[in-house]
């Protein structure tokens, strides 16, 4: 198939770099990731993920963990279940 259409987007440079670094770890280029995204939109007839506004509890949790507070680190799944009391 002829690939002659162009998509242009502006974004924050650090977001672009971080995303492209992760894509490289997955073995994908930005073009391949965008194509995958568009294919999923056309197949599902919607965005391939939920878009939601976080509630107050979720926002507080994000702020807390971003500040390095209230984080529980587990060494493995068994440790996690022990911490959860399961």
Biopython code that builds the backbone (N, CA, C, O; Angstrom):
import numpy as np
from Bio.PDB.StructureBuilder import StructureBuilder

atoms = [
    (1, "UNK", "N", (0.847, -1.180, 0.000)),
    (1, "UNK", "CA", (0.000, 0.000, 0.000)),
    (1, "UNK", "C", (0.887, 1.236, 0.000)),
    (1, "UNK", "O", (1.907, 1.283, 0.688)),
    (2, "UNK", "N", (0.491, 2.223, -0.771)),
    (2, "UNK", "CA", (1.246, 3.470, -0.876)),
    (2, "UNK", "C", (1.119, 4.274, 0.420)),
    (2, "UNK", "O", (0.010, 4.592, 0.850)),
    (3, "UNK", "N", (2.236, 4.595, 1.028)),
    (3, "UNK", "CA", (2.226, 5.358, 2.281)),
    (3, "UNK", "C", (2.649, 6.791, 1.996)),
    (3, "UNK", "O", (3.798, 7.168, 2.224)),
    (4, "UNK", "N", (1.712, 7.581, 1.498)),
    (4, "UNK", "CA", (2.057, 8.949, 1.143)),
    (4, "UNK", "C", (1.357, 9.998, 2.006)),
    (4, "UNK", "O", (1.641, 11.188, 1.866)),
    (5, "UNK", "N", (0.451, 9.589, 2.892)),
    (5, "UNK", "CA", (-0.226, 10.545, 3.766)),
    (5, "UNK", "C", (0.697, 10.909, 4.926)),
    (5, "UNK", "O", (1.491, 10.085, 5.381)),
    (6, "UNK", "N", (0.586, 12.138, 5.394)),
    (6, "UNK", "CA", (1.441, 12.623, 6.471)),
    (6, "UNK", "C", (0.593, 13.058, 7.654)),
    (6, "UNK", "O", (-0.461, 13.671, 7.486)),
    (7, "UNK", "N", (1.064, 12.736, 8.850)),
    (7, "UNK", "CA", (0.441, 13.200, 10.087)),
    (7, "UNK", "C", (1.470, 14.081, 10.781)),
    (7, "UNK", "O", (2.618, 13.675, 10.960)),
    (8, "UNK", "N", (1.062, 15.288, 11.172)),
    (8, "UNK", "CA", (1.970, 16.198, 11.887)),
    (8, "UNK", "C", (1.339, 16.542, 13.222)),
    (8, "UNK", "O", (0.137, 16.794, 13.310)),
    (9, "UNK", "N", (2.155, 16.550, 14.254)),
    (9, "UNK", "CA", (1.647, 16.898, 15.582)),
    (9, "UNK", "C", (2.738, 17.609, 16.363)),
    (9, "UNK", "O", (3.918, 17.283, 16.232)),
    (10, "UNK", "N", (2.350, 18.567, 17.164)),
    (10, "UNK", "CA", (3.285, 19.249, 18.052)),
    (10, "UNK", "C", (3.052, 18.732, 19.460)),
    (10, "UNK", "O", (1.911, 18.541, 19.880)),
    (11, "UNK", "N", (4.146, 18.506, 20.189)),
    (11, "UNK", "CA", (4.039, 18.049, 21.566)),
    (11, "UNK", "C", (5.256, 18.482, 22.341)),
    (11, "UNK", "O", (6.234, 18.970, 21.774)),
    (12, "UNK", "N", (5.188, 18.299, 23.641)),
    (12, "UNK", "CA", (6.319, 18.656, 24.492)),
    (12, "UNK", "C", (7.500, 17.749, 24.157)),
    (12, "UNK", "O", (7.334, 16.533, 24.058)),
    (13, "UNK", "N", (8.692, 18.323, 23.981)),
    (13, "UNK", "CA", (9.859, 17.515, 23.610)),
    (13, "UNK", "C", (10.159, 16.372, 24.567)),
    (13, "UNK", "O", (10.535, 15.285, 24.128)),
    (14, "UNK", "N", (9.996, 16.602, 25.883)),
    (14, "UNK", "CA", (10.308, 15.517, 26.831)),
    (14, "UNK", "C", (9.315, 14.367, 26.714)),
    (14, "UNK", "O", (9.684, 13.209, 26.908)),
    (15, "UNK", "N", (8.046, 14.679, 26.394)),
    (15, "UNK", "CA", (7.041, 13.638, 26.200)),
    (15, "UNK", "C", (7.388, 12.800, 24.972)),
    (15, "UNK", "O", (7.304, 11.573, 25.002)),
    (16, "UNK", "N", (7.777, 13.476, 23.895)),
    (16, "UNK", "CA", (8.161, 12.784, 22.661)),
    (16, "UNK", "C", (9.339, 11.851, 22.908)),
    (16, "UNK", "O", (9.317, 10.691, 22.496)),
    (17, "UNK", "N", (10.368, 12.362, 23.585)),
    (17, "UNK", "CA", (11.555, 11.548, 23.830)),
    (17, "UNK", "C", (11.235, 10.351, 24.705)),
    (17, "UNK", "O", (11.646, 9.230, 24.407)),
    (18, "UNK", "N", (10.498, 10.586, 25.787)),
    (18, "UNK", "CA", (10.169, 9.493, 26.709)),
    (18, "UNK", "C", (9.357, 8.408, 25.994)),
    (18, "UNK", "O", (9.624, 7.216, 26.150)),
    (19, "UNK", "N", (8.373, 8.834, 25.216)),
    (19, "UNK", "CA", (7.539, 7.874, 24.485)),
    (19, "UNK", "C", (8.356, 7.123, 23.435)),
    (19, "UNK", "O", (8.226, 5.906, 23.303)),
    (20, "UNK", "N", (9.196, 7.841, 22.686)),
    (20, "UNK", "CA", (9.988, 7.179, 21.644)),
    (20, "UNK", "C", (11.037, 6.242, 22.235)),
    (20, "UNK", "O", (11.372, 5.231, 21.619)),
    (21, "UNK", "N", (11.561, 6.559, 23.420)),
    (21, "UNK", "CA", (12.482, 5.640, 24.099)),
    (21, "UNK", "C", (11.765, 4.337, 24.456)),
    (21, "UNK", "O", (12.306, 3.248, 24.265)),
    (22, "UNK", "N", (10.551, 4.458, 24.974)),
    (22, "UNK", "CA", (9.775, 3.263, 25.319)),
    (22, "UNK", "C", (9.385, 2.479, 24.074)),
    (22, "UNK", "O", (9.427, 1.248, 24.071)),
    (23, "UNK", "N", (9.008, 3.185, 23.026)),
    (23, "UNK", "CA", (8.673, 2.509, 21.772)),
    (23, "UNK", "C", (9.877, 1.741, 21.234)),
    (23, "UNK", "O", (9.730, 0.624, 20.736)),
    (24, "UNK", "N", (11.062, 2.332, 21.330)),
    (24, "UNK", "CA", (12.279, 1.663, 20.858)),
    (24, "UNK", "C", (12.508, 0.373, 21.633)),
    (24, "UNK", "O", (12.927, -0.630, 21.055)),
    (25, "UNK", "N", (12.235, 0.388, 22.941)),
    (25, "UNK", "CA", (12.365, -0.832, 23.738)),
    (25, "UNK", "C", (11.403, -1.913, 23.252)),
    (25, "UNK", "O", (11.693, -3.104, 23.357)),
    (26, "UNK", "N", (10.254, -1.489, 22.717)),
    (26, "UNK", "CA", (9.266, -2.426, 22.190)),
    (26, "UNK", "C", (9.552, -2.810, 20.741)),
    (26, "UNK", "O", (8.878, -3.664, 20.165)),
    (27, "UNK", "N", (10.572, -2.161, 20.158)),
    (27, "UNK", "CA", (10.915, -2.447, 18.770)),
    (27, "UNK", "C", (10.026, -1.739, 17.763)),
    (27, "UNK", "O", (9.890, -2.185, 16.623)),
    (28, "UNK", "N", (9.423, -0.639, 18.182)),
    (28, "UNK", "CA", (8.530, 0.118, 17.296)),
    (28, "UNK", "C", (9.072, 1.512, 17.038)),
    (28, "UNK", "O", (9.652, 2.142, 17.923)),
    (29, "UNK", "N", (8.877, 1.980, 15.825)),
    (29, "UNK", "CA", (9.180, 3.377, 15.511)),
    (29, "UNK", "C", (7.940, 4.206, 15.828)),
    (29, "UNK", "O", (6.861, 3.656, 16.052)),
    (30, "UNK", "N", (8.094, 5.518, 15.847)),
    (30, "UNK", "CA", (6.950, 6.400, 16.066)),
    (30, "UNK", "C", (5.908, 6.196, 14.967)),
    (30, "UNK", "O", (4.709, 6.166, 15.241)),
    (31, "UNK", "N", (6.364, 6.058, 13.736)),
    (31, "UNK", "CA", (5.443, 5.834, 12.614)),
    (31, "UNK", "C", (4.658, 4.548, 12.802)),
    (31, "UNK", "O", (3.448, 4.522, 12.577)),
    (32, "UNK", "N", (5.331, 3.480, 13.213)),
    (32, "UNK", "CA", (4.641, 2.203, 13.433)),
    (32, "UNK", "C", (3.631, 2.311, 14.575)),
    (32, "UNK", "O", (2.539, 1.750, 14.494)),
    (33, "UNK", "N", (3.992, 3.028, 15.634)),
    (33, "UNK", "CA", (3.085, 3.195, 16.765)),
    (33, "UNK", "C", (1.848, 4.007, 16.368)),
    (33, "UNK", "O", (0.728, 3.670, 16.752)),
    (34, "UNK", "N", (2.058, 5.063, 15.609)),
    (34, "UNK", "CA", (0.925, 5.884, 15.154)),
    (34, "UNK", "C", (0.034, 5.074, 14.226)),
    (34, "UNK", "O", (-1.191, 5.157, 14.317)),
    (35, "UNK", "N", (0.629, 4.297, 13.340)),
    (35, "UNK", "CA", (-0.151, 3.439, 12.441)),
    (35, "UNK", "C", (-0.954, 2.425, 13.247)),
    (35, "UNK", "O", (-2.129, 2.195, 12.959)),
    (36, "UNK", "N", (-0.338, 1.822, 14.244)),
    (36, "UNK", "CA", (-1.030, 0.872, 15.115)),
    (36, "UNK", "C", (-2.201, 1.554, 15.813)),
    (36, "UNK", "O", (-3.298, 1.000, 15.882)),
    (37, "UNK", "N", (-1.967, 2.752, 16.328)),
    (37, "UNK", "CA", (-3.020, 3.525, 16.988)),
    (37, "UNK", "C", (-4.187, 3.785, 16.036)),
    (37, "UNK", "O", (-5.341, 3.559, 16.398)),
    (38, "UNK", "N", (-3.897, 4.255, 14.831)),
    (38, "UNK", "CA", (-4.940, 4.530, 13.845)),
    (38, "UNK", "C", (-5.690, 3.258, 13.453)),
    (38, "UNK", "O", (-6.910, 3.283, 13.294)),
    (39, "UNK", "N", (-4.967, 2.145, 13.296)),
    (39, "UNK", "CA", (-5.625, 0.874, 12.943)),
    (39, "UNK", "C", (-6.603, 0.451, 14.048)),
    (39, "UNK", "O", (-7.708, -0.009, 13.760)),
    (40, "UNK", "N", (-6.193, 0.608, 15.299)),
    (40, "UNK", "CA", (-7.070, 0.253, 16.403)),
    (40, "UNK", "C", (-8.308, 1.151, 16.439)),
    (40, "UNK", "O", (-9.405, 0.681, 16.740)),
    (41, "UNK", "N", (-8.138, 2.426, 16.138)),
    (41, "UNK", "CA", (-9.286, 3.333, 16.084)),
    (41, "UNK", "C", (-10.267, 2.867, 15.018)),
    (41, "UNK", "O", (-11.472, 2.811, 15.266)),
    (42, "UNK", "N", (-9.767, 2.536, 13.846)),
    (42, "UNK", "CA", (-10.666, 2.126, 12.757)),
    (42, "UNK", "C", (-11.302, 0.768, 13.034)),
    (42, "UNK", "O", (-12.463, 0.553, 12.686)),
    (43, "UNK", "N", (-10.561, -0.153, 13.653)),
    (43, "UNK", "CA", (-11.132, -1.470, 13.967)),
    (43, "UNK", "C", (-12.206, -1.388, 15.039)),
    (43, "UNK", "O", (-13.245, -2.040, 14.936)),
    (44, "UNK", "N", (-11.956, -0.585, 16.072)),
    (44, "UNK", "CA", (-12.882, -0.501, 17.210)),
    (44, "UNK", "C", (-13.965, 0.559, 17.016)),
    (44, "UNK", "O", (-14.980, 0.556, 17.712)),
    (45, "UNK", "N", (-13.740, 1.455, 16.073)),
    (45, "UNK", "CA", (-14.660, 2.578, 15.838)),
    (45, "UNK", "C", (-14.733, 3.494, 17.062)),
    (45, "UNK", "O", (-15.772, 4.088, 17.348)),
    (46, "UNK", "N", (-13.614, 3.594, 17.774)),
    (46, "UNK", "CA", (-13.490, 4.454, 18.952)),
    (46, "UNK", "C", (-12.022, 4.478, 19.349)),
    (46, "UNK", "O", (-11.200, 3.801, 18.731)),
    (47, "UNK", "N", (-11.687, 5.252, 20.375)),
    (47, "UNK", "CA", (-10.328, 5.216, 20.894)),
    (47, "UNK", "C", (-10.063, 3.840, 21.506)),
    (47, "UNK", "O", (-10.970, 3.247, 22.090)),
    (48, "UNK", "N", (-8.854, 3.330, 21.384)),
    (48, "UNK", "CA", (-8.573, 1.987, 21.905)),
    (48, "UNK", "C", (-8.308, 1.950, 23.408)),
    (48, "UNK", "O", (-7.728, 0.986, 23.906)),
    (49, "UNK", "N", (-8.719, 2.970, 24.126)),
    (49, "UNK", "CA", (-8.563, 3.028, 25.576)),
    (49, "UNK", "C", (-9.592, 4.003, 26.118)),
    (49, "UNK", "O", (-10.102, 4.853, 25.389)),
    (50, "UNK", "N", (-9.895, 3.873, 27.407)),
    (50, "UNK", "CA", (-10.847, 4.784, 28.040)),
    (50, "UNK", "C", (-10.164, 6.110, 28.345)),
    (50, "UNK", "O", (-9.012, 6.139, 28.776)),
    (51, "UNK", "N", (-10.871, 7.189, 28.121)),
    (51, "UNK", "CA", (-10.389, 8.519, 28.477)),
    (51, "UNK", "C", (-11.280, 9.005, 29.614)),
    (51, "UNK", "O", (-12.483, 9.198, 29.438)),
    (52, "UNK", "N", (-10.670, 9.200, 30.786)),
    (52, "UNK", "CA", (-11.451, 9.603, 31.955)),
    (52, "UNK", "C", (-10.731, 10.717, 32.701)),
    (52, "UNK", "O", (-9.515, 10.877, 32.591)),
    (53, "UNK", "N", (-11.497, 11.473, 33.454)),
    (53, "UNK", "CA", (-10.936, 12.496, 34.323)),
    (53, "UNK", "C", (-10.802, 11.859, 35.694)),
    (53, "UNK", "O", (-11.794, 11.383, 36.246)),
    (54, "UNK", "N", (-9.583, 11.838, 36.267)),
    (54, "UNK", "CA", (-9.405, 11.197, 37.570)),
    (54, "UNK", "C", (-10.231, 11.892, 38.658)),
    (54, "UNK", "O", (-10.368, 13.115, 38.679)),
    (55, "UNK", "N", (-10.777, 11.067, 39.561)),
    (55, "UNK", "CA", (-11.530, 11.642, 40.673)),
    (55, "UNK", "C", (-10.559, 12.198, 41.713)),
    (55, "UNK", "O", (-9.343, 12.087, 41.555)),
    (56, "UNK", "N", (-11.099, 12.798, 42.779)),
    (56, "UNK", "CA", (-10.273, 13.464, 43.800)),
    (56, "UNK", "C", (-9.313, 12.490, 44.476)),
    (56, "UNK", "O", (-8.161, 12.840, 44.734)),
    (57, "UNK", "N", (-9.768, 11.283, 44.764)),
    (57, "UNK", "CA", (-8.909, 10.287, 45.417)),
    (57, "UNK", "C", (-7.740, 9.911, 44.510)),
    (57, "UNK", "O", (-6.600, 9.819, 44.967)),
    (58, "UNK", "N", (-8.019, 9.697, 43.248)),
    (58, "UNK", "CA", (-6.964, 9.338, 42.298)),
    (58, "UNK", "C", (-5.970, 10.476, 42.142)),
    (58, "UNK", "O", (-4.763, 10.239, 42.088)),
    (59, "UNK", "N", (-6.460, 11.712, 42.068)),
    (59, "UNK", "CA", (-5.560, 12.871, 41.950)),
    (59, "UNK", "C", (-4.653, 12.984, 43.169)),
    (59, "UNK", "O", (-3.456, 13.240, 43.032)),
    (60, "UNK", "N", (-5.220, 12.794, 44.372)),
    (60, "UNK", "CA", (-4.404, 12.839, 45.596)),
    (60, "UNK", "C", (-3.349, 11.732, 45.588)),
    (60, "UNK", "O", (-2.210, 11.949, 46.002)),
    (61, "UNK", "N", (-3.732, 10.558, 45.119)),
    (61, "UNK", "CA", (-2.785, 9.438, 45.044)),
    (61, "UNK", "C", (-1.663, 9.754, 44.078)),
    (61, "UNK", "O", (-0.499, 9.497, 44.384)),
    (62, "UNK", "N", (-1.985, 10.308, 42.913)),
    (62, "UNK", "CA", (-0.955, 10.705, 41.942)),
    (62, "UNK", "C", (0.000, 11.723, 42.565)),
    (62, "UNK", "O", (1.219, 11.590, 42.456)),
    (63, "UNK", "N", (-0.561, 12.736, 43.214)),
    (63, "UNK", "CA", (0.268, 13.778, 43.830)),
    (63, "UNK", "C", (1.181, 13.185, 44.904)),
    (63, "UNK", "O", (2.354, 13.546, 45.000)),
    (64, "UNK", "N", (0.644, 12.292, 45.691)),
    (64, "UNK", "CA", (1.411, 11.670, 46.765)),
    (64, "UNK", "C", (2.555, 10.820, 46.216)),
    (64, "UNK", "O", (3.694, 10.943, 46.667)),
    (65, "UNK", "N", (2.255, 9.968, 45.253)),
    (65, "UNK", "CA", (3.306, 9.107, 44.712)),
    (65, "UNK", "C", (4.320, 9.910, 43.901)),
    (65, "UNK", "O", (5.509, 9.591, 43.910)),
    (66, "UNK", "N", (3.865, 10.943, 43.203)),
    (66, "UNK", "CA", (4.811, 11.806, 42.476)),
    (66, "UNK", "C", (5.794, 12.465, 43.437)),
    (66, "UNK", "O", (6.942, 12.730, 43.079)),
    (67, "UNK", "N", (5.329, 12.729, 44.672)),
    (67, "UNK", "CA", (6.187, 13.340, 45.692)),
    (67, "UNK", "C", (7.002, 12.283, 46.441)),
    (67, "UNK", "O", (7.773, 12.616, 47.341)),
    (68, "UNK", "N", (6.833, 11.011, 46.070)),
    (68, "UNK", "CA", (7.586, 9.938, 46.716)),
    (68, "UNK", "C", (7.027, 9.525, 48.066)),
    (68, "UNK", "O", (7.736, 8.917, 48.868)),
    (69, "UNK", "N", (5.760, 9.848, 48.330)),
    (69, "UNK", "CA", (5.128, 9.521, 49.609)),
    (69, "UNK", "C", (4.161, 8.347, 49.436)),
    (69, "UNK", "O", (3.632, 8.101, 48.352)),
    (70, "UNK", "N", (3.948, 7.627, 50.553)),
    (70, "UNK", "CA", (2.955, 6.542, 50.597)),
    (70, "UNK", "C", (3.182, 5.474, 49.530)),
    (70, "UNK", "O", (2.227, 4.938, 48.967)),
    (71, "UNK", "N", (4.434, 5.171, 49.257)),
    (71, "UNK", "CA", (4.765, 4.150, 48.265)),
    (71, "UNK", "C", (5.188, 2.879, 48.993)),
    (71, "UNK", "O", (6.038, 2.920, 49.883)),
    (72, "UNK", "N", (4.597, 1.760, 48.615)),
    (72, "UNK", "CA", (4.963, 0.466, 49.180)),
    (72, "UNK", "C", (5.699, -0.308, 48.088)),
    (72, "UNK", "O", (5.158, -0.546, 47.008)),
    (73, "UNK", "N", (6.926, -0.694, 48.382)),
    (73, "UNK", "CA", (7.726, -1.448, 47.423)),
    (73, "UNK", "C", (7.734, -2.908, 47.847)),
    (73, "UNK", "O", (8.020, -3.225, 49.002)),
    (74, "UNK", "N", (7.421, -3.790, 46.915)),
    (74, "UNK", "CA", (7.403, -5.224, 47.190)),
    (74, "UNK", "C", (8.518, -5.888, 46.393)),
    (74, "UNK", "O", (8.826, -5.487, 45.270)),
    (75, "UNK", "N", (9.114, -6.907, 46.994)),
    (75, "UNK", "CA", (10.223, -7.591, 46.325)),
    (75, "UNK", "C", (9.734, -8.589, 45.284)),
    (75, "UNK", "O", (10.440, -8.878, 44.318)),
    (76, "UNK", "N", (8.528, -9.117, 45.477)),
    (76, "UNK", "CA", (7.953, -10.067, 44.527)),
    (76, "UNK", "C", (6.453, -10.178, 44.811)),
    (76, "UNK", "O", (5.936, -9.499, 45.698)),
    (77, "UNK", "N", (5.759, -11.034, 44.059)),
    (77, "UNK", "CA", (4.308, -11.174, 44.207)),
    (77, "UNK", "C", (3.938, -11.667, 45.605)),
    (77, "UNK", "O", (2.956, -11.208, 46.189)),
    (78, "UNK", "N", (4.719, -12.596, 46.136)),
    (78, "UNK", "CA", (4.434, -13.119, 47.479)),
    (78, "UNK", "C", (4.498, -12.002, 48.524)),
    (78, "UNK", "O", (3.653, -11.927, 49.416)),
    (79, "UNK", "N", (5.504, -11.141, 48.405)),
    (79, "UNK", "CA", (5.640, -10.010, 49.310)),
    (79, "UNK", "C", (4.450, -9.050, 49.164)),
    (79, "UNK", "O", (3.949, -8.521, 50.156)),
    (80, "UNK", "N", (4.007, -8.833, 47.935)),
    (80, "UNK", "CA", (2.876, -7.964, 47.688)),
    (80, "UNK", "C", (1.622, -8.522, 48.346)),
    (80, "UNK", "O", (0.893, -7.788, 49.015)),
    (81, "UNK", "N", (1.362, -9.827, 48.161)),
    (81, "UNK", "CA", (0.185, -10.430, 48.762)),
    (81, "UNK", "C", (0.259, -10.384, 50.289)),
    (81, "UNK", "O", (-0.756, -10.178, 50.954)),
    (82, "UNK", "N", (1.442, -10.572, 50.838)),
    (82, "UNK", "CA", (1.633, -10.497, 52.290)),
    (82, "UNK", "C", (1.294, -9.084, 52.772)),
    (82, "UNK", "O", (0.599, -8.918, 53.774)),
    (83, "UNK", "N", (1.784, -8.071, 52.058)),
    (83, "UNK", "CA", (1.488, -6.680, 52.426)),
    (83, "UNK", "C", (-0.006, -6.374, 52.325)),
    (83, "UNK", "O", (-0.529, -5.558, 53.084)),
    (84, "UNK", "N", (-0.684, -7.026, 51.393)),
    (84, "UNK", "CA", (-2.123, -6.814, 51.217)),
    (84, "UNK", "C", (-2.945, -7.647, 52.188)),
    (84, "UNK", "O", (-4.159, -7.469, 52.286)),
    (85, "UNK", "N", (-2.292, -8.555, 52.905)),
    (85, "UNK", "CA", (-3.013, -9.403, 53.844)),
    (85, "UNK", "C", (-3.793, -10.519, 53.164)),
    (85, "UNK", "O", (-4.794, -11.012, 53.683)),
    (86, "UNK", "N", (-3.311, -10.897, 52.005)),
    (86, "UNK", "CA", (-4.009, -11.953, 51.236)),
    (86, "UNK", "C", (-3.275, -13.266, 51.396)),
    (86, "UNK", "O", (-3.691, -14.279, 50.834)),
]
sb = StructureBuilder()
sb.init_structure("model")
sb.init_model(0)
sb.init_chain("A")
sb.init_seg("    ")
for serial, (resi, resn, name, xyz) in enumerate(atoms, 1):
    if name == "N":
        sb.init_residue(resn, " ", resi, " ")
    sb.init_atom(name, np.array(xyz, "f"), 0.0, 1.0, " ", f" {name:<3s}", serial, name[0])
structure = sb.get_structure()
